């Protein structure tokens, strides 16, 4: 095995990765590591984590100098998933940086952490174009193959900043390969950089299909939402819709799992609507807890206004949960061909009625009008660990062909 893995070391550069205070942050990056690590040599994750400072400029500079002196002795590599090694690199930042300026800081502090030496791995896989991609390109060794995966829902904001757009074009030009998790992002980037559109390929986020629910859903009374509590996710309309449906069926409950600026307002509104006894706000939850919740609820309701991919939707189907979701960019593509098998899709509308009507249609079709087993099988073929790992390995090590990930289990939990 050691001979087979010679030269197959990979470094991962990411601005997000789960940590004790934010266990959900970068869970998709962790899943990518877990999916692809099988069949590789040494895998090292460099998590460049922004630490925001709001002090006066003189104090900021003093803090940075102290940070520079302490960094060499403060770094402690830790074990990560699938035998990988995790190196967390704090990045002191200040408010009002552009995305390009943030990327410069991430690249600078990773260089400090590396003692000025390049990342030793022959393959570097970076997450998001600037804080990951630029940071990787600026720190990779000259002969390294650098790949970038873009999955940011805020890509429009990045491209709206002239310096960030210019840096993004340089990343796209310099990298060995560039991946997006959905064709929505591919279309945006191809329109922004038509001369480089040929470099953009699609490889999805990996989803684990290794833990189905112990018994199938038998009724659609326990609603679940997993995600941030922000307006873009449609959570205001979700609560209004739930209240209307709860008036018709007092046995309904709603669990909202995730952090966000709307948490207090939603709690107040639930009380005003008289459904606070039926609504639970869990705050941020770890990925394993989110999986447990999906196995214990009856339907995932995800009324986002915009989504590049929608990881929680695929995770829900993987857990055997029917879904009620909006056609908001990513979901109509990830669920293409199995929309009715997996649940019910609704248009993005600025009201609660569309959610209510979608729920009623779903109830009318449940259970015989759904085929969750079929949906799960097809989504595993599209987004399962094995599929995603093989796609990345083909690009990372083309001279070796695809490693037999299937024989090794593909990294599936």
N, C-alpha and C positions, 0 to 999 in steps of 0.2 A: 504493500500500500504506500509506503514512503516513496518508492520510486515513481508510482503513478501520480503522486501529488507534488512531485518536484516541479518548482516553477509555477505552482498554482496558488501562491499567496495573493490575498486580496485585501486592500484597505477600503474602508467605507468612511466617507466624510459627510457629516450631516449637522445642521444647526438644531436638530430636534432628536431627542432620544428619551425614553422614559427615565424618570428619576424619582427619588423618594417623595418629593413634594408634588410632582406632576407625573403620576404613573401613566397617564393617558398620552402624554406629549410624545409624538414620534412613534406611536405604537406600530404604524405602518412600516417605519424604517426597521424596527425590531423584527417584524414579521418577514421583511425582505432578507435580513441577515439569517434568520432561522431557516427560511426556505432555501437559500442559495449556499449555505455553508457546507452542506453535505457534498463530498467530492472535491473539496478544496483543501489547500494546505493551511497555513496560518491566516486567520481572519482577524483584522484589527479595526475596531470602530473608533474613529476620532470624532468625538462629539464636541463641537465648538459651541459653547453655550453662552448666550448674551447675558451679561450682568449690567443692568441699567444703573447709571449714576446720575444724580440730579444736583450734585454739589457745584459750587462756583468753579470756574475753569482752573484756577490755581490749585484747588484741592483735587480736582480730577487728575491733573498732571502728576501731582504728588502720589495719588493712589495708583496711577499707572506705573510709576517708577517703582513703588513698593511691590506691586504685582509682578513686575519684570524680575525683580530680585528673588522673590519667593517662588516663582513658578517652577524652576528646575527641581526644587526639593518638595514641592507640594503635589506633584503629579504622582498618582498611584494607580497604575493599571489594575482593572478589576475584571473578574470573569463575567462573561455575558452569555447570551443564549447560544446553544449549539456549539459550545467550545470556543466561541470567539473571545477576543480580549477587548475591553472597553477602556478608552482613555478620554477622560473628560477634560476639556480645555476651557476655562473661564475666559470670556471675552469682554473686557470693560468697554461699555458703550455709553453714549449720551443721547438724549432725545433729539429729534429732528434730523437725524441722519437720513440720507437717501438710501435706497437699497444698495446702490453701488458703494457708498461710503461704508455701510455696514459690512459688505463683502470684503472691502479692503482691510477692515479691522479683524475680521475672522481669519483672513489669510495671514495677516501679520502675527497674530497671537498663536496660530498653529505653528508658524515658523519659529517663534520663540520657544514653544514647547518642544519642538524637534531639535533645538539647539542649532538652528541654521542648516541642518542636514535635510535632504529630501525624504519624503515618505519612501521607505525601502521596498514596498511591494511593487511588482511589475504591472499590476492592474489596480486601478483606483476607481471606485464607484461612488459618485457624489449624488446627494439628494438636493433638489431645487437648483435652478440655474446659477444664482449668484453666490449666496452664502455657502452653498455646497460646491457648485461647479467651479467658480472662480478660485475659491480657496484650494480646491484640489489641484487645479492647473498650475497655480502659483507655487505649490509645494511638492508636486510630483517630480520624480526623477526624470531626466530628459528622454529616456527611452520608454517610459511607462505608457500604457494605454489607459486613457482616462475616459470614463463614461459618465453621463449625467442623466438622471431621471427627474423629470419635472412633474410635480403633482399639486402645485400650489393653486388654490382657488383665487388668490389675489394677483394673478399674473398680469391682469390689465393695469393694476396700480404700478407694477414694476415697469411695464413698457411705457407708461405715461411720463416717466421721469427721463429726461434726455440723457443724463449720464448713465443711468441704469440700463436704458435701452442700448446705448453704445457698448457698454460692458457685456450685455447679454449677447450681442452679435459676435463679439470677440470670443466668448465662451463657445458659442455654437460653431464658430469657424475653427477653433483650436482643438476641441475635444475629438476623440477617436470615434465616439458614437453618442447619439443623443436620443433618449427615449421619453415618451410621454405615456401617461396611464390611461388616457382616453383620446379619441380623435377630436374632441372639442378643443383640447389644448394643441393638438397637432395643427388644426385648421388656423387657430389664432397665430401660432408661431410662423406657419407657412405664409400667412398673409403679411406678417410683420417683416419677415426676412425671406423673400421669395428666392433669392439666389442660393440660399442654404437649405431650402425646404427638403432637398433630396437626402439630407442627413438625418431627418426626423423619422423615427420609427415608433411603433406603439408596443409596449410591453406593460401589462396591467400590474396593479398592486397584487401581491399574493394573498390569498385567503386560505385559512386552515379549514379543512373539511373533516378533521379527525375526531370531532366530538359532537355527534348528533344528539338530540334530546332523547331521553329514555323512552318516552311514549309520545304519540302524535297529539297535536292540538285537537281538542274536541269541541271547543266553543270559542267565540271571539270576544270575550268580555274583559280580559286583562290587557289593556293597551300599554305599549312601551315606546318611549322615545329615547334614543341614545345620540347625543351630540351636544354641541355648544348651544347655550340659551341666548341666541342673538337673533335680530330681526331677519337676517338672510335665511335662517332656517325655518321661518314660518311658524315659530312656536306660539306666537300670540293667537294666530288663527287656529292652531291645534287645540289650545285650551278652550277657545270659544266653541269649537266643534264638539269637543268632548262634553262640555256642559250641556249642549243640546241633546246629544245622544244619551247622556246620563239621565236626563229628564224622562226619556222614553224607557230606559232600562237602568234602574237604580243599582243594579248589581255590577255595573261597569266600574273599573278602576283605571287610573292612569299613573304610570311611573315615568318620571322625567329624570334621566341620568345624564349629567353633564354640567360643567361650569358655565358661567356667562353673566353678562351685565344685566340681563333681564330677570334674573332669579327672584329678586325681591318683588319686582312689579308683578310677575306671574303669580307669586304666592298671594299677594294682595288681591289680585283679580280673581283667583280661585275662591277666596273667601267671599268676595262680592257676589260671585255667581252661585255661592252656596254649595260648592263641590270640594271645598278644602279637605273634608274628611275622606274623599275618594282619590285625592291627588297626592302623590309622594314626590318630593324633590330630594334627590339623593346627592346632588353635587357631583363633582368629578369622581369617576370610578376607574379602577384599573382594568386593563383589557380582559383579564380572567374573570373579573366581576361582571363585566358587560356580557361576556359569553354565558355566564351563569344566569343572568337576568333573561337573556334571550331564550334559554332553555326552560324558563319558568313562566313566561308570559304567553299570550295567545296571538298577538298581532303587533308588528312593528309599524308605527305610523311616522312617516318621514316627509313632511310637506315643505321641503326646502324650496327657496325661490331660485337658487342656482347651486349646482354641484358639479365638480369636475369628474368625479367618479362615484362616490357614495359607498365607501367601504362598509359602513354598518348595515346597509341594505343587503349586500352579498353575504355578510356574516350572519345576518338573520336567517336567510334562506339556508345557509350552511347548517344552522342550528335547528332547522326544521320549522321555522316560523314564517307564516304568511306575511306579506308586506302590503301596505297601502302607501304609495309614494307618488310624488309629482314627477311629471316630465320636465325636469329642470336642467337638462344638459347631459349629465352622465347616466342616470338610471335608465333612460329609454334606450341607451346603447348597450349598457351592461346586461340588461334584461331582454334585449332584442330577441324576438321569437318565442319567448316564454313568459310574456307579461301576464297572461291570464292563468298560466300554470302556477306562477309564483304568488299571485295576489291580484291587486287592482291598481291601475295607474290613473292619475287624474291630472288635469291641466293645472298650471300655475295660475291661480286667481287670487286677487286680494280680498278674500272673504272666507268665511268658515263653511259656507253652503257646499262648496265643491268637496270638502273633506267629508262632511256629513253624508252627502249623496254617494260618494265613493265607498264609504263604510257600509251603507245600506246595500249597495250592489254587491259588495264583497260578502256580506252576510247572506244575501239571496243565493249566491253561488256556492257557498261553503256547506259541506266539504267536497261534494261530488264534482263541482265545477273547477276545482283546483287539482294540480298534480305536483305536489311539492317534491316527491321523490324524483320525478323527471327533471324538474327545475334544478334540484340540487346536483344531480348527475351532470347536467349540461354545464352548470356554473363551475363545477369542479374541473371539468375539461378545459374551461376557458381561463379560470383564475386560481386553480389549485396550486399548492406549493410545487408539485412536480413540474407542471406546465411552465410556470414562471421561472423556476430554476434552470430548466433546460434551455429556455430562450436566452437567459443571461449568459449561461456557460458557453453557448455557441458563439456569442459575440466576444466574450472575454478571452476565450482560448480557441480561436478558429483553427489553429494549426493542429490541435489535438482532436477536433471533432467534439461531439457532445459526450461528456462523461456519462457513464451508465447510472444516472440519478434514479431511473426507475427501479433498477435492481437494488439500489441502496435505500429505497423508500422515499426519495425525493425530498427529504427533510420534513415530511409531514409528522405532526405531533401524534 
